[in-house]
Amino acid sequence: MFTGIISHMGIFKEYRKGKQEMVIETSELASRLEIGDSLAVNGVCLSLTRKEKNMLSFDLSKETLSRTNLGSLRRDQQLNLEISLTLSSPLSGHLVTGHIDSTGKVKAIQKKGTGIRITIAFPTDLSPYLISKGSVAIDGVSLTIAKLFTSSLVVEIIPITLKKSNLSLLKPGNTVNLECDIIGKYVYNWLSKTKGKSK
């Protein structure tokens, strides 16, 4: 479990075994992680399988490659990293599982004061789990939906988030990982199963 508050940045170095494994470099986190520990990489929960100094290796399943943007990274691309939540950690963002619902595509980026406004297109089957002013994780970053349309949403990124994450590097056409709010998904699932049932 994670909070969507990015704590560190990493650098993608290479794929191995035909994209069955990815290697990232992070001098800040390498010493804090042990084999088997979880790490959110661009919002995707991965388990550390190998460590060589500052190089961390993670296995990538077919499901991960098909649902996320981790199969289309460029060498030296910056990645958002977050270590897993502990019971004593402050919950500054919202509860994020690291299980990506789908990818979205950046449609537009506009300057908004000292920050930016990003419009992202998403698959319409995610609509039931998204609400205006609700939470969404984009590449692992906990954000509030400023505006919501049938198949797109708008988020506003403040300067500190731009500084501490890779969202400042996004361009129109880029693919991002989307995770909807877990509470909303459970509520929708429960209501859809109980709808129409007699008391």
C-alpha positions as a Python dict, from the first residue, in 0.01 Angstrom:
ca = {
    (1, 'M'): (0, 0, 0),
    (2, 'F'): (120, 351, -84),
    (3, 'T'): (8, 714, -44),
    (4, 'G'): (78, 865, -385),
    (5, 'I'): (329, 1110, -236),
    (6, 'I'): (650, 1064, -435),
    (7, 'S'): (952, 1028, -210),
    (8, 'H'): (1230, 961, -461),
    (9, 'M'): (1317, 954, -829),
    (10, 'G'): (1484, 674, -1019),
    (11, 'I'): (1639, 633, -1363),
    (12, 'F'): (1539, 355, -1602),
    (13, 'K'): (1853, 179, -1729),
    (14, 'E'): (1751, -126, -1931),
    (15, 'Y'): (1525, -423, -1995),
    (16, 'R'): (1653, -776, -1961),
    (17, 'K'): (1517, -1117, -2064),
    (18, 'G'): (1310, -964, -2341),
    (19, 'K'): (1133, -714, -2112),
    (20, 'Q'): (1065, -973, -1844),
    (21, 'E'): (1293, -772, -1615),
    (22, 'M'): (1363, -402, -1575),
    (23, 'V'): (1658, -232, -1409),
    (24, 'I'): (1646, 111, -1248),
    (25, 'E'): (1911, 318, -1078),
    (26, 'T'): (1851, 495, -748),
    (27, 'S'): (2134, 589, -516),
    (28, 'E'): (1895, 715, -246),
    (29, 'L'): (1681, 404, -203),
    (30, 'A'): (1914, 115, -284),
    (31, 'S'): (2052, 85, 69),
    (32, 'R'): (1702, 95, 224),
    (33, 'L'): (1551, -191, 25),
    (34, 'E'): (1592, -565, 67),
    (35, 'I'): (1512, -844, -179),
    (36, 'G'): (1134, -897, -181),
    (37, 'D'): (1048, -543, -68),
    (38, 'S'): (777, -357, -257),
    (39, 'L'): (839, -35, -445),
    (40, 'A'): (594, 172, -649),
    (41, 'V'): (756, 256, -983),
    (42, 'N'): (548, 511, -1176),
    (43, 'G'): (265, 394, -954),
    (44, 'V'): (312, 22, -1025),
    (45, 'C'): (377, -200, -724),
    (46, 'L'): (683, -415, -798),
    (47, 'S'): (889, -655, -585),
    (48, 'L'): (1266, -618, -574),
    (49, 'T'): (1429, -933, -714),
    (50, 'R'): (1795, -832, -739),
    (51, 'K'): (2020, -552, -616),
    (52, 'E'): (2366, -457, -744),
    (53, 'K'): (2494, -143, -570),
    (54, 'N'): (2257, 131, -690),
    (55, 'M'): (2090, -87, -953),
    (56, 'L'): (1755, -245, -865),
    (57, 'S'): (1594, -521, -1072),
    (58, 'F'): (1224, -606, -1090),
    (59, 'D'): (1034, -876, -1279),
    (60, 'L'): (763, -759, -1520),
    (61, 'S'): (465, -985, -1585),
    (62, 'K'): (264, -987, -1907),
    (63, 'E'): (-21, -823, -1716),
    (64, 'T'): (205, -540, -1601),
    (65, 'L'): (340, -485, -1952),
    (66, 'S'): (-11, -477, -2102),
    (67, 'R'): (-174, -252, -1839),
    (68, 'T'): (99, 2, -1767),
    (69, 'N'): (359, 222, -1936),
    (70, 'L'): (652, 21, -1794),
    (71, 'G'): (702, -166, -2121),
    (72, 'S'): (772, 148, -2326),
    (73, 'L'): (1035, 329, -2121),
    (74, 'R'): (1334, 506, -2274),
    (75, 'R'): (1686, 466, -2137),
    (76, 'D'): (1759, 726, -1865),
    (77, 'Q'): (1390, 816, -1834),
    (78, 'Q'): (1301, 949, -1488),
    (79, 'L'): (1064, 738, -1280),
    (80, 'N'): (852, 820, -976),
    (81, 'L'): (941, 598, -679),
    (82, 'E'): (763, 545, -348),
    (83, 'I'): (846, 296, -75),
    (84, 'S'): (554, 108, 80),
    (85, 'L'): (342, 258, 354),
    (86, 'T'): (396, 157, 718),
    (87, 'L'): (147, 185, 1006),
    (88, 'S'): (340, 484, 1139),
    (89, 'S'): (358, 668, 804),
    (90, 'P'): (151, 985, 760),
    (91, 'L'): (-119, 946, 495),
    (92, 'S'): (-58, 1272, 310),
    (93, 'G'): (-215, 1163, -21),
    (94, 'H'): (-474, 885, -48),
    (95, 'L'): (-462, 505, -29),
    (96, 'V'): (-290, 376, -344),
    (97, 'T'): (-250, 3, -406),
    (98, 'G'): (-2, 13, -693),
    (99, 'H'): (-243, -195, -907),
    (100, 'I'): (-297, 5, -1225),
    (101, 'D'): (-650, 15, -1368),
    (102, 'S'): (-549, 137, -1713),
    (103, 'T'): (-332, 384, -1897),
    (104, 'G'): (-437, 728, -2011),
    (105, 'K'): (-302, 964, -2274),
    (106, 'V'): (-198, 1326, -2216),
    (107, 'K'): (-414, 1546, -2439),
    (108, 'A'): (-303, 1893, -2334),
    (109, 'I'): (-77, 2077, -2090),
    (110, 'Q'): (-139, 2439, -1995),
    (111, 'K'): (44, 2680, -1771),
    (112, 'K'): (-167, 2765, -1463),
    (113, 'G'): (-6, 3030, -1242),
    (114, 'T'): (309, 2873, -1099),
    (115, 'G'): (187, 2522, -1182),
    (116, 'I'): (37, 2342, -1479),
    (117, 'R'): (-298, 2196, -1582),
    (118, 'I'): (-297, 1856, -1752),
    (119, 'T'): (-584, 1703, -1949),
    (120, 'I'): (-574, 1325, -1972),
    (121, 'A'): (-795, 1097, -2184),
    (122, 'F'): (-900, 770, -2021),
    (123, 'P'): (-1096, 457, -2125),
    (124, 'T'): (-1468, 511, -2065),
    (125, 'D'): (-1494, 196, -1853),
    (126, 'L'): (-1313, 386, -1577),
    (127, 'S'): (-1590, 648, -1558),
    (128, 'P'): (-1782, 486, -1268),
    (129, 'Y'): (-1476, 511, -1043),
    (130, 'L'): (-1394, 878, -1109),
    (131, 'I'): (-1564, 1183, -960),
    (132, 'S'): (-1494, 1555, -976),
    (133, 'K'): (-1282, 1659, -673),
    (134, 'G'): (-1208, 1292, -610),
    (135, 'S'): (-866, 1126, -598),
    (136, 'V'): (-673, 959, -878),
    (137, 'A'): (-313, 840, -898),
    (138, 'I'): (-129, 939, -1216),
    (139, 'D'): (207, 765, -1260),
    (140, 'G'): (187, 704, -886),
    (141, 'V'): (119, 1067, -789),
    (142, 'S'): (-187, 1133, -572),
    (143, 'L'): (-392, 1408, -740),
    (144, 'T'): (-736, 1565, -717),
    (145, 'I'): (-957, 1569, -1025),
    (146, 'A'): (-1030, 1934, -1100),
    (147, 'K'): (-1268, 1869, -1390),
    (148, 'L'): (-1422, 1551, -1522),
    (149, 'F'): (-1567, 1477, -1865),
    (150, 'T'): (-1702, 1161, -2031),
    (151, 'S'): (-1360, 1030, -2134),
    (152, 'S'): (-1109, 1281, -2000),
    (153, 'L'): (-1010, 1447, -1675),
    (154, 'V'): (-818, 1756, -1573),
    (155, 'V'): (-568, 1779, -1286),
    (156, 'E'): (-369, 2078, -1164),
    (157, 'I'): (-9, 2023, -1058),
    (158, 'I'): (142, 2256, -799),
    (159, 'P'): (511, 2356, -806),
    (160, 'I'): (626, 2120, -529),
    (161, 'T'): (473, 1821, -711),
    (162, 'L'): (640, 1930, -1034),
    (163, 'K'): (971, 1946, -850),
    (164, 'K'): (943, 1610, -674),
    (165, 'S'): (797, 1398, -956),
    (166, 'N'): (838, 1334, -1328),
    (167, 'L'): (505, 1499, -1416),
    (168, 'S'): (695, 1813, -1519),
    (169, 'L'): (843, 1611, -1808),
    (170, 'L'): (510, 1505, -1957),
    (171, 'K'): (419, 1608, -2310),
    (172, 'P'): (98, 1573, -2513),
    (173, 'G'): (75, 1219, -2647),
    (174, 'N'): (258, 1061, -2351),
    (175, 'T'): (103, 757, -2183),
    (176, 'V'): (49, 762, -1807),
    (177, 'N'): (-57, 499, -1553),
    (178, 'L'): (-397, 553, -1390),
    (179, 'E'): (-520, 409, -1062),
    (180, 'C'): (-868, 504, -946),
    (181, 'D'): (-951, 555, -579),
    (182, 'I'): (-981, 212, -413),
    (183, 'I'): (-1266, 323, -185),
    (184, 'G'): (-1470, 438, -483),
    (185, 'K'): (-1411, 105, -657),
    (186, 'Y'): (-1527, -97, -356),
    (187, 'V'): (-1837, 122, -307),
    (188, 'Y'): (-1931, 97, -675),
    (189, 'N'): (-1879, -280, -673),
    (190, 'W'): (-2095, -325, -362),
    (191, 'L'): (-2373, -102, -494),
    (192, 'S'): (-2376, -270, -834),
    (193, 'K'): (-2415, -612, -669),
    (194, 'T'): (-2689, -505, -427),
    (195, 'K'): (-2887, -288, -671),
    (196, 'G'): (-3236, -423, -718),
    (197, 'K'): (-3213, -676, -435),
    (198, 'S'): (-3502, -674, -191),
    (199, 'K'): (-3439, -593, 174),
}
